[in-house]
Each structure stands twice: as C-alpha cells, then as structure tokens.
Amino acid sequence: MDHEALAKELIRSLRGRRSQVALSRRLRRKSNVLYTWESGRRFPTAAAFFDLVRRLRIDVSAGIGAFLGALPEALQGRDFAEPATVALLLAHLAEGTTQVDLAARVGKNRVSVGRWLKGQAEPRLPDFLRLIDASSLRLLDFVAIFTPPQELAAARGAWAELEAQRRVAYRLPWSHAVLRVLELEDYRRLPRHVPGFIAERLGISREIEEACLGALTESKLIVRRKGRFTAGSVLTVDTRQNPEAGRTLKTHWARVGEARLPELEPAGEDLFSYNLFTVSEKDWGRLREMHIAYFQELRRVIGASTPGERVALVNLQLFRLDQRAES
C-alpha cells in the first residue's frame, strides 16, 4: 500500500466539491493548506486530519467505536483532534506489540514510534495510516469510516480483493481455511497440486475442497501456476459490514468447534475452555475490552508469524446468560 498516495487521495475525497481555498478557510488556515496536503508537499498530522473530519461533520467517535468493536473507556468523550487522543488510540491498537516489532512493520525507527505512542510527537497522516495498518491489519476498514475505499485509486485494488474474499467467505465459509492451506510450507513443497490434499489436511470432503478452489479461482483470489495454486494476499475479513452474513459465519465456525471437540480435546494439544461466572457491570465492560484487545493482539501475532506450518481456528465467545441483548 502506498500510504502517501492514500493520504493524498483520502483528503481529496473528503474535500468533495468544496474548493481548496474555502475548506482551508474553514480550517482557519491563512494559506491554501489543502493544496499542499493534496499535492503531497506537506501532510497534516493525524490530529489535524481528525480536525478536518470533524469540521466535515463526520462522527469520528462513532466511526472509531465501530472499527474497534467498542470505544475503549480511555477514548470515550475525547476529542480526536487532540494529539493526546491520537496517542491514546495508537497505544490502544499497539497493546501487546513491542515497539521494535511495530517499528519494523511500519518501516520507521523505534524512537520515532515510541514518541508517537507516548504523545511526545505527532505522526503525519501517511505514518498514522502505516501505524493503523501495522497494528490492526484492517487499514481499509479504517479508511471506510471516512470515504468509500473503492473511490481511491491507492486502495481500489486491495478493497476489491477484500470484498471478493468477503463474498466467497460468506458463500463458502471453508474457503478461507482453504486459502490458509495454500500458505502452508507443506503445500508449497508439493511439485504440483494433489487433489484431496487440502481436504485431508482440514478434515473436509473433496467436494467442499473443489467448490472452494473453484470459487476462489473464479474470484481471481488464487491462480494456478506451475501445477500448484497460489494465493494473493489473504486479508483480514471483518464481518461487521454485513451483520447477517457475519452471524452465519460465526455459527458455522462454532459448529466446527462443536464437531471437532470429541476428537481433538482428548489429545490434549487443542484447547476448549469455558468459564461461567458472575461479574459487576463495571468489570463486564473491562472484560469486553480485554476480549477485543486479546483478539487484536492474536491477529497481530498471526500476521507476523512465519513460516506457515499449521492452520488453526480461534473461536472466542463472551456473552450474557442472564438477559437478552436489548432490541
């Protein structure tokens, strides 16, 4: 992803039909700052970007809350146009990741990343986008808070691929597991594709294997080269954009866990745990935040893990038993 190009296009998209001069004045700038931002001569800080978004009457708190699953208590009621709030957001996303690892993913030195996380310095918008990308693995969903990614040249191709992966996953839930098998070193060492290899590895039928490979090929998410299938980038698919389809996927994987429990748990290597408890309303909120933070950290570890040697499933559930969710 070209983060500089993405930053320029994001600002241009937000400006819409407004003139650069008019919007610069709305930001209380004496010069035509929108021209310098859109041309890439200079870039706004992340806080200045959020100030622009706020003046365009986009609810930043609601968007960030939806992106994170819930707005953390530390960010509730905060102004995202303040550098301190930006630092809190970045620190929340980076929880559990060392500054050394994060700096390597962002392509910046550890000192700069540390200053950004502590609020001692302000990242420019391209660097802020890099940090979102490296810490959440969901940059395109973040961009979607502000503007349709398909309208940005720098994001259009990746967004189309992500949407294709979503569509295939909704229709054939096992397709993403099939994609993961194609990343395994064991598959890459095969001289050519062996029908049934994927089915045996995942414990699924040959018919499901063939249906998934066909759908993934048709969607151009995989290609056959030198006798084997090769996947493009396997993106993090967030299901919140389609709640109904997301529930279908969650149900599918919950049933997979139920089906595998009798055969896997006795072996001892696989973990199936539960804890039934009472808790205060305050600590219920804390548990929700911990649940989300754990899942984010889990995805960061997965994103940096090499080589590919196992395909695994994590199915986390935290829900109330004593009352139904309010309708």
Secondary structure, DSSP 8 states (H G I E B T S, - for coil): --HHHHHHHHHHHHHTTS-HHHHHHHTT-SS-HHHHHHHTSS--BHHHHHHHHHHTT--HHHHHHHHHSS--GGGTT--TTSHHHHHHHHHHHTTT--HHHHHHHHTS-HHHHHHHHHTSS--BHHHHHHHHHHHHS-HHHHHTTTS-GGGSHHHHHHHHHHHHHHHHHHH-TTHHHHHHHHHSHHHHTSSS--TTHHHHHHT--HHHHHHHHHHHHHTTSEEEETTEEEE-------GGGSHHHHHHHHHHHHHHHHHHHHHHGGGSSS----------HHHHHHHHHHHHHHHHHHHHHHHH--S-------------SSS----
